């Protein structure tokens, strides 16, 4: 075979290989999925399936579970109770966008009286209050409240929590009992909705009353008043009034 024939065969073979290489590359580029945080696979530096690494979602085993510091139940009026709990999120860089929960109210014989379900959120590194009021129990008399959380996912927040303060609070212990709280937005952004929780306790720290309300459209460096009310005056004037203002950081994107 001449040198020219061998050269032509080599050229043809090279062209075939090149065409096959391009075709395979095109098919891989077209049909092979690009790694993402939503592809159901652990790839692209993720610590788990679609979590960790560059993903906003935090892997479950990388987050410290929420801690329930205490939970209480107390009667507001005859047959109507309020359940309240304080929760701590020790994760400084992870929170929960949707946090389902359930209060179980038990009597002194440890029998279930009733339960109440709801949803909230958990900002990174915060202690927060969950309150469920207006719980009718009929003839049941609950003495303890247990808080449980449903399935939830951890996520890195899109922004830091704004600085909120409660510089003043005034309690009028009459019928109805009223609490007026000044809420101050010390951040540089306007806040469309601020949740404000109040805990009123005796000198020993026993909860006498609690409640939640909202302040709408709290502008930056501004103050607004939040109002709480209870149908009856407290039999013992509260010695401690703790206020917990907060805003959902996952809504600040």
C-alpha positions in Angstrom: 0.0 0.0 0.0 1.4 3.4 -1.0 2.2 6.1 1.5 -0.5 8.2 0.0 -3.2 5.5 0.5 -2.1 5.1 4.1 -2.3 8.8 4.7 -5.8 9.0 3.2 -7.0 6.1 5.5 -5.5 7.8 8.5 -7.3 11.1 7.6 -10.6 9.3 7.2 -10.1 7.5 10.5 -9.3 10.7 12.2 -12.4 12.3 10.8 -14.6 9.4 12.0 -13.0 9.6 15.5 -13.6 13.3 15.6 -17.2 13.0 14.5 -17.9 10.3 17.1 -16.1 12.4 19.8 -18.2 15.5 19.0 -21.4 13.4 18.9 -20.8 11.8 22.2 -19.8 15.1 23.8 -23.0 16.7 22.4 -25.2 13.9 23.8 -23.5 14.1 27.2 -23.8 17.9 27.3 -27.5 17.7 26.2 -28.7 14.8 28.4 -26.3 14.6 31.3 -27.8 16.8 34.0 -25.8 19.7 35.4 -25.2 19.3 39.1 -27.6 21.4 41.2 -29.1 21.6 44.7 -32.3 20.1 43.5 -31.3 17.0 41.4 -31.7 14.4 44.1 -28.0 13.5 44.1 -25.0 14.2 46.3 -22.6 16.0 44.0 -20.8 19.3 43.4 -19.2 19.4 46.9 -22.5 18.8 48.8 -22.3 17.3 52.2 -25.4 15.2 51.6 -28.1 14.9 49.0 -29.0 18.4 47.9 -27.7 19.9 51.2 -24.5 21.5 52.5 -21.7 22.9 50.4 -23.0 25.7 48.2 -26.7 24.7 48.8 -28.9 26.9 51.0 -30.4 23.8 52.6 -28.4 22.5 55.6 -28.0 18.8 56.1 -30.0 17.4 59.1 -26.9 15.9 60.7 -25.1 19.3 60.6 -27.7 21.1 62.7 -28.2 21.0 66.4 -31.8 20.0 67.2 -34.1 22.7 68.6 -34.2 22.7 72.4 -37.4 23.3 74.4 -36.3 25.2 77.4 -39.7 25.1 79.1 -43.4 24.7 78.4 -46.4 25.8 80.5 -50.2 25.9 80.5 -52.4 28.2 82.5 -56.1 29.0 82.7 -57.2 32.4 81.3 -60.9 32.1 82.0 -63.1 29.2 83.0 -62.4 26.3 80.7 -60.1 28.3 78.4 -56.3 27.9 78.5 -53.1 29.2 77.0 -50.1 27.0 76.2 -46.7 28.6 76.0 -43.1 27.4 75.5 -39.7 28.9 75.1 -37.5 27.3 72.4 -33.8 27.8 71.6 -32.1 27.4 68.2 -28.4 27.1 69.0 -27.4 27.0 65.3 -25.9 30.4 64.4 -26.0 29.8 60.6 -29.1 27.7 60.2 -32.8 28.2 60.7 -36.1 26.7 59.8 -38.4 28.3 57.3 -41.6 26.3 58.3 -41.6 24.7 61.7 -44.8 22.7 62.5 -45.5 22.0 66.1 -48.1 20.5 68.4 -49.0 21.3 72.0 -50.4 18.3 74.0 -52.3 19.4 77.2 -52.3 16.7 79.9 -54.2 16.5 83.2 -52.7 15.5 86.6 -53.3 11.8 85.8 -51.2 12.3 82.6 -54.2 11.8 80.4 -54.6 13.8 77.2 -57.1 16.7 77.6 -56.7 18.2 74.1 -54.0 19.3 71.7 -53.3 22.3 69.4 -51.2 22.4 66.2 -49.6 25.3 64.5 -46.6 26.5 62.5 -43.9 29.0 63.1 -40.2 29.6 62.1 -36.9 29.5 63.8 -34.2 32.2 63.1 -30.6 31.3 63.5 -29.2 31.6 67.1 -32.4 32.8 68.8 -34.6 32.1 71.7 -38.2 32.5 70.9 -41.7 32.0 72.3 -44.5 29.9 71.0 -48.0 30.8 72.3 -51.3 29.1 71.6 -54.2 30.8 73.3 -58.0 30.3 73.5 -57.8 26.6 73.9 -61.1 25.3 75.1 -60.9 22.2 77.3 -64.6 21.6 78.3 -64.5 19.9 81.7 -60.9 18.9 81.4 -58.3 20.6 83.6 -54.8 20.5 82.0 -51.9 20.9 84.4 -49.0 20.4 81.9 -48.2 21.2 78.3 -45.8 19.3 76.1 -44.5 20.8 72.9 -43.4 18.6 70.0 -42.1 19.5 66.5 -43.0 18.0 63.2 -40.6 17.2 60.3 -38.7 20.3 59.3 -35.7 21.3 57.1 -32.7 23.5 58.0 -31.7 26.3 55.8 -29.1 29.1 55.7 -30.8 32.5 56.0 -30.7 35.0 53.2 -30.1 37.9 55.7 -29.1 38.6 59.3 -31.9 39.2 61.8 -32.5 42.9 62.3 -31.9 44.5 65.7 -35.2 44.9 67.6 -35.7 46.3 71.1 -38.5 46.9 73.6 -37.4 50.0 75.5 -40.6 50.5 77.5 -43.6 48.5 78.8 -46.5 49.6 80.8 -49.0 47.2 82.6 -52.4 48.2 83.7 -53.7 45.4 86.0 -57.4 46.1 85.8 -60.3 44.5 84.0 -59.3 43.9 81.3 -55.5 43.8 82.1 -53.6 45.6 79.4 -49.9 45.7 78.5 -48.5 48.4 76.2 -45.0 47.8 74.8 -42.9 50.1 72.7 -41.0 48.2 69.9 -38.0 49.8 68.3 -36.5 48.9 65.0 -32.7 49.6 65.3 -31.9 48.2 61.9 -31.4 50.1 58.6 -34.3 48.4 56.8 -38.1 48.7 57.0 -39.9 45.7 58.4 -43.3 44.8 57.1 -44.3 42.6 60.0 -42.8 42.2 63.5 -44.0 39.5 65.8 -44.0 40.5 69.5 -44.4 38.0 72.3 -44.8 38.8 76.0 -44.2 36.6 79.1 -45.4 37.9 82.5 -44.1 36.0 85.6 -44.0 36.1 89.3 -40.7 36.6 91.3 -40.0 32.9 91.1 -40.3 32.8 87.4 -43.7 31.1 87.2 -45.7 32.3 84.2 -48.8 34.3 85.0 -49.7 35.3 81.5 -48.4 35.4 77.9 -49.5 36.6 74.5 -48.4 37.4 71.0 -49.3 40.3 68.7 -47.9 41.9 65.6 -46.6 45.4 64.6 -47.1 46.2 60.9 -44.8 48.4 58.8 -42.2 49.2 61.4 -39.8 51.6 59.5 -36.1 51.7 60.1 -34.9 53.6 63.2 -38.6 54.0 64.2 -40.7 53.0 67.2 -44.3 51.7 67.4 -46.5 50.4 70.2 -47.8 46.9 70.6 -50.8 46.0 72.7 -51.7 43.0 74.8 -54.9 42.3 76.7 -56.3 39.7 79.1 -59.9 39.5 80.2 -59.2 39.5 83.9 -56.6 41.2 86.1 -53.8 39.1 87.4 -54.4 37.9 90.9 -50.7 38.7 91.6 -49.1 41.6 89.9 -46.4 40.3 87.6 -42.9 41.0 88.8 -41.2 40.2 85.5 -42.3 41.2 82.0 -40.1 39.8 79.2 -40.7 40.9 75.6 -39.5 39.0 72.6 -39.7 40.9 69.3 -38.6 39.1 66.1 -39.1 39.0 62.4 -38.8 36.1 60.0 -35.4 36.5 58.4 -36.4 34.1 55.6 -38.9 36.8 54.4 -36.2 39.4 54.1 -34.7 38.2 50.8 
